[in-house]
């Protein structure tokens, strides 16, 4: 029953940071799901199992990417009507969004189970890690319904400025995931199947927590089960904003899969190196994506309230904050990244590849700031098509051209 923050008034820098830090910490704990799996599997099962867990991430992202784009579209619609103080419109859009998440969970679960072998073979996965990668992926998709419901529920709460409670849920579920990893993998010797089972049970716990909050909140986003249905008029509005974002995510993930397939052709050491480096590289992406989510919500509420000047002041402030954070993280990873990577692997051949990755990639982190923040600002205004075109040409087409 916490009062939802109003981002249309008050100090812009303070509001952005108060919204940003819970999102950043929440994203960090969300990453800990897979990070805990890979650490436990890598240390207690072996390098092949470690590579299997790490290499399936692009497949998962491809199938849920479109839905996550839709959830961002739902968040924009909700934040705009929340800023405009239209209580009925907020309620209608919330119930439509949550109903769609349940339907999407069933569809993606079915697609994921049906396409597991095909997608892994399309990535040129080495035969020695195919059985374990397939087992992890199939179990993961069995938990897709609570996974998507949590993500949509968290998007609803963030749309009205509440980024704290989604953080609390993720912390609790992440801690439960670590405990279950140790039980299933270390004590019961279930291997990658145990790691996947720990993940989906923890995600189910986070879905239950966000459901409880939505059922008991006094705000405009309160869930009434009797009203849980898809209103196609509201769904159309969300799709207009969310579909380009979903396509953008899907295109980005497909290009990642092609890159991953190229990586896989170099053998297990390279796969392990990219997997380990990715656990560190994700620190930057968590920060810049958190700024993107923060500016989307900030612009959405202010644009909905007709305060366009304040919305663009928020963009300029977030640009400066994200530039400072990016330069700081680039320096930390450049100078101390190899120390962090020893936490995941001790193999000198794998670490040598990681060192090359750091030297090639880290200097260019700064170039992603305008992509993420301009995209977030445009999405907050209800325009997702230009960000999609930016990603399609700059991030996907150019990168695939380089690979080929």
C-alpha positions in Angstrom: 0.0 0.0 0.0 3.0 2.3 -0.6 2.1 5.5 -2.3 3.3 5.5 -5.9 5.9 8.2 -6.8 4.8 11.1 -9.0 7.6 11.9 -11.5 5.8 15.0 -12.9 7.0 17.1 -10.0 10.1 17.6 -7.9 13.9 17.5 -8.5 14.6 15.7 -11.8 18.0 14.3 -10.9 16.8 13.0 -7.5 13.8 11.3 -9.1 15.7 9.7 -11.8 18.3 8.3 -9.4 15.7 7.1 -6.9 14.0 5.2 -9.7 17.2 4.1 -11.4 19.0 2.4 -8.5 16.2 -0.1 -7.6 16.0 -1.0 -11.3 19.7 -1.5 -11.5 19.8 -3.6 -8.4 16.8 -5.5 -9.6 18.5 -6.2 -13.0 21.6 -7.3 -11.1 19.6 -9.8 -9.0 17.8 -11.0 -12.2 21.2 -11.6 -13.8 22.2 -13.6 -10.6 19.7 -16.2 -11.6 21.8 -17.4 -14.6 25.1 -16.3 -13.0 24.4 -18.6 -10.0 23.5 -21.4 -12.3 26.7 -21.1 -14.3 28.9 -20.7 -11.2 27.5 -23.7 -9.4 27.5 -25.8 -12.6 31.0 -24.7 -13.6 32.5 -25.4 -10.2 30.6 -28.6 -9.3 29.8 -30.3 -12.7 32.4 -29.2 -15.3 33.4 -27.0 -18.2 31.0 -28.7 -20.7 28.0 -28.1 -18.4 29.2 -24.5 -17.8 29.3 -23.9 -21.6 25.9 -25.6 -22.0 24.2 -23.3 -19.5 25.9 -20.2 -20.9 25.3 -20.8 -24.6 21.5 -21.3 -24.3 20.8 -17.7 -23.3 20.3 -16.3 -26.8 17.6 -19.0 -27.5 15.7 -17.9 -24.4 16.0 -14.3 -25.3 14.8 -14.8 -28.8 11.5 -16.5 -27.7 10.7 -14.1 -24.9 12.1 -10.9 -26.6 8.9 -10.0 -28.4 6.9 -10.4 -25.1 9.4 -8.2 -23.2 8.9 -5.6 -25.9 5.2 -5.8 -25.4 5.6 -5.3 -21.7 7.6 -2.1 -22.4 4.8 -1.0 -24.6 2.3 -1.7 -21.9 4.4 0.2 -19.4 4.5 3.3 -21.7 0.7 3.3 -22.1 0.1 2.8 -18.4 2.7 5.5 -17.4 1.1 8.0 -19.9 -2.4 7.5 -18.5 -1.1 7.5 -15.0 0.6 10.9 -15.7 -2.7 12.1 -17.2 -4.5 11.0 -14.0 -6.9 8.8 -16.0 -7.7 6.1 -13.5 -10.1 4.1 -15.7 -7.7 3.9 -18.6 -4.9 2.7 -16.2 -7.1 -0.1 -14.9 -8.2 -1.2 -18.3 -4.6 -1.3 -19.7 -3.3 -3.2 -16.6 -5.9 -6.0 -16.8 -5.3 -6.3 -20.5 -1.6 -6.5 -20.1 -1.7 -9.1 -17.3 -4.2 -11.3 -19.3 -1.9 -11.1 -22.3 1.1 -12.2 -20.2 -0.7 -15.4 -19.1 -1.6 -16.3 -22.7 1.9 -15.5 -23.9 3.4 -17.7 -21.3 1.4 -20.7 -22.6 2.3 -20.0 -26.2 6.1 -19.4 -25.6 6.3 -22.4 -23.4 4.9 -24.6 -26.1 7.1 -23.0 -28.8 10.2 -23.3 -26.6 9.6 -27.0 -25.9 8.9 -27.8 -29.6 11.9 -25.8 -31.0 14.6 -26.7 -28.4 16.6 -29.2 -30.6 16.1 -27.2 -33.8 17.4 -23.9 -32.2 20.4 -25.6 -30.6 21.4 -27.3 -33.8 21.0 -24.0 -35.7 23.6 -22.5 -33.4 26.1 -25.2 -34.3 26.4 -26.3 -30.7 29.1 -28.9 -30.2 27.8 -32.5 -29.8 29.4 -32.9 -26.4 27.3 -30.2 -24.7 24.1 -30.7 -26.7 22.3 -33.1 -24.1 22.9 -30.8 -21.2 22.0 -27.6 -23.1 18.8 -29.3 -24.2 17.9 -30.4 -20.7 18.4 -27.0 -19.2 16.4 -25.2 -22.0 13.4 -27.6 -21.7 13.1 -27.2 -18.0 13.5 -23.5 -18.2 10.6 -23.2 -20.7 8.3 -25.2 -18.3 8.5 -22.1 -16.0 7.7 -19.6 -18.7 4.2 -18.6 -17.4 5.3 -17.3 -14.0 8.4 -15.8 -15.6 6.3 -13.6 -18.0 3.7 -12.8 -15.4 6.4 -11.5 -13.0 8.0 -9.4 -15.7 4.7 -7.9 -16.8 3.6 -7.2 -13.2 7.0 -5.6 -12.5 6.6 -3.4 -15.7 3.1 -2.3 -14.4 4.6 -1.3 -11.0 7.5 0.5 -12.6 5.1 2.4 -15.0 3.6 4.2 -12.0 7.1 4.9 -10.5 7.3 1.9 -8.1 10.7 0.4 -8.8 11.4 -0.8 -5.2 8.9 -3.6 -4.7 10.0 -5.4 -7.9 13.6 -5.2 -6.4 12.5 -6.7 -3.1 10.9 -9.6 -5.0 14.0 -10.3 -7.1 16.3 -10.2 -4.1 14.2 -12.8 -2.3 13.8 -15.0 -5.3 17.5 -14.8 -6.2 18.5 -15.9 -2.7 16.1 -18.8 -3.0 17.6 -19.7 -6.4 21.1 -19.8 -4.9 20.0 -22.0 -2.0 18.1 -24.3 -4.4 21.1 -24.5 -6.8 23.2 -25.7 -3.9 20.6 -28.3 -2.9 19.8 -29.6 -6.4 23.3 -29.5 -8.0 25.7 -29.9 -5.1 23.7 -32.1 -2.6 21.4 -34.0 -5.0 23.9 -34.1 -8.0 21.2 -33.2 -10.5 23.6 -31.3 -12.8 22.2 -28.7 -15.2 18.7 -30.0 -14.7 18.9 -29.1 -11.1 20.1 -25.6 -12.0 17.2 -25.1 -14.3 14.7 -26.4 -11.8 16.1 -24.0 -9.1 15.6 -21.1 -11.5 12.0 -21.8 -12.5 11.0 -22.4 -8.8 12.5 -19.1 -7.8 10.8 -17.3 -10.7 7.5 -18.8 -9.6 8.1 -17.3 -6.1 8.6 -13.9 -7.6 5.4 -14.2 -9.6 3.5 -15.0 -6.5 4.9 -12.0 -4.7 4.0 -9.5 -7.5 0.5 -11.1 -7.7 0.0 -10.5 -4.0 0.9 -6.8 -4.3 -1.3 -6.2 -7.3 -4.2 -7.8 -5.6 -3.8 -5.7 -2.4 -2.5 -2.3 -3.6 -4.7 0.8 -3.2 -3.3 2.4 -6.4 -4.8 2.5 -9.9 -3.0 -0.7 -10.9 -4.9 -2.9 -8.5 -5.8 -6.3 -10.0 -9.4 -7.5 -9.9 -9.5 -11.1 -11.1 -13.0 -10.7 -12.4 -11.8 -8.0 -14.8 -8.8 -10.0 -16.1 -9.5 -10.1 -19.8 -7.9 -8.8 -23.0 -9.6 -5.7 -24.3 -8.5 -5.6 -27.9 -8.8 -1.8 -28.1 -6.3 -1.4 -25.3 -4.2 -4.3 -26.6 -3.9 -2.5 -29.9 -2.5 0.6 -28.2 0.1 -1.5 -26.4 1.1 -3.4 -29.5 1.5 -0.2 -31.4 4.2 0.9 -28.9 5.4 -2.6 -27.9 5.6 -4.5 -31.2 8.5 -2.4 -32.6 10.3 -2.8 -29.3 9.7 -6.5 -29.4 10.9 -6.8 -33.0 13.9 -4.8 -32.0 14.7 -7.2 -29.2 14.1 -10.2 -31.4 16.3 -8.9 -34.2 19.0 -8.1 -31.7 18.8 -11.6 -30.3 18.7 -13.3 -33.7 21.9 -11.5 -34.6 23.3 -12.6 -31.2 22.5 -16.2 -32.1 24.4 -15.9 -35.5 27.3 -14.4 -33.6 27.1 -17.2 -31.0 27.0 -19.8 -33.8 30.3 -18.3 -35.1 31.7 -18.4 -31.6 30.7 -22.0 -31.2 32.6 -23.0 -34.3 35.8 -22.2 -32.5 35.3 -24.8 -29.8 34.6 -25.2 -26.1 37.4 -22.9 -24.9 36.0 -20.0 -26.9 32.5 -20.7 -25.8 33.6 -20.8 -22.2 35.5 -17.5 -22.6 32.6 -15.7 -24.1 30.3 -17.1 -21.4 32.6 -16.0 -18.6 33.3 -12.5 -20.2 29.5 -12.1 -20.6 29.0 -12.3 -16.9 31.2 -9.3 -16.4 30.2 -7.4 -19.6 26.6 -7.6 -18.4 27.5 -5.1 -15.6 27.6 -2.3 -18.2 24.4 -3.4 -19.9 22.6 -3.5 -16.6 23.5 0.1 -15.9 22.7 1.5 -19.4 19.5 -0.5 -19.6 18.4 0.7 -16.2 18.9 4.3 -17.4 16.9 3.5 -20.5 14.0 2.1 -18.4 14.1 5.1 -16.0 14.0 7.7 -18.8 11.2 5.8 -20.6 9.0 5.9 -17.4 10.0 9.5 -16.7 9.2 10.7 -20.2 6.0 8.6 -20.3 4.5 10.2 -17.2 5.6 13.8 -18.1 4.5 13.4 -21.7 1.2 12.1 -20.6 0.8 15.1 -18.3 1.7 17.5 -21.1 5.0 18.5 -19.6 7.2 18.0 -22.7 9.9 20.5 -21.6 10.4 18.6 -18.3 10.5 15.3 -20.2 13.5 16.6 -22.3 15.2 18.0 -19.2 15.1 14.5 -17.8 16.7 13.2 -21.0 19.6 15.6 -20.7 20.1 14.7 -17.0 20.0 11.0 -17.7 22.5 11.4 -20.6 25.0 13.1 -18.3 24.5 10.5 -15.5 24.9 7.5 -17.9 28.0 9.0 -19.5 29.7 9.3 -16.1 28.7 5.7 -15.1 29.9 4.3 -18.4 33.3 5.9 -18.2 33.7 4.6 -14.6 32.7 1.1 -15.5 34.9 1.0 -18.6 37.9 1.9 -16.4 37.0 -0.7 -13.8 36.6 -3.5 -16.3 39.7 -2.6 -18.3 42.0 -2.6 -15.2 40.3 -5.2 -12.9 38.3 -7.4 -15.3 40.7 -10.3 -15.3 40.6 -10.5 -11.5 36.8 -10.9 -11.7 37.0 -13.5 -14.5 39.2 -15.8 -12.3 36.0 -16.3 -10.2 34.5 -18.3 -13.1 37.4 -20.1 -14.7 41.1 -20.9 -14.0 41.9 -22.2 -17.5 44.7 -20.1 -18.9 43.6 -20.6 -22.5 40.1 -19.4 -21.7 41.4 -16.4 -19.8 43.7 -15.4 -22.7 40.6 -15.2 -24.9 38.8 -13.2 -22.2 41.7 -10.6 -22.1 41.3 -10.1 -25.9 37.6 -9.6 -25.5 38.1 -6.9 -22.9 40.6 -5.0 -25.1 38.4 -5.0 -28.1 35.0 -4.3 -26.6 35.3 -2.1 -23.6 36.6 1.1 -25.3 33.4 1.2 -27.3 30.9 1.1 -24.4 30.4 4.8 -24.6 28.8 4.6 -28.1 25.8 2.8 -26.8 24.6 5.7 -24.6 22.7 7.6 -27.3 21.2 4.4 -28.7 19.6 3.4 -25.3 18.6 6.9 -24.1 17.3 8.2 -27.4 15.3 5.0 -27.8 13.9 5.2 -24.2 12.9 8.8 -24.7 11.1 8.1 -28.0 9.4 5.0 -26.5 8.2 7.2 -23.6 6.5 9.5 -26.1 4.9 6.5 -27.7 7.2 6.2 -30.8 9.0 2.8 -30.9 9.4 2.6 -34.7 12.5 4.8 -35.0 14.4 2.9 -32.3 13.6 -0.3 -34.1 15.0 1.0 -37.4 18.1 2.3 -35.5 18.7 -1.2 -34.1 17.9 -3.0 -37.3 20.5 -1.0 -39.3 23.2 -0.2 -36.7 23.2 -3.1 -34.3 21.9 -6.0 -36.5 22.6 -5.5 -40.2 26.0 -3.9 -39.7 27.1 -6.6 -37.2 26.0 -9.5 -39.4 27.7 -7.9 -42.4 30.9 -7.8 -40.3 30.5 -11.4 -39.2 30.0 -12.7 -42.7 
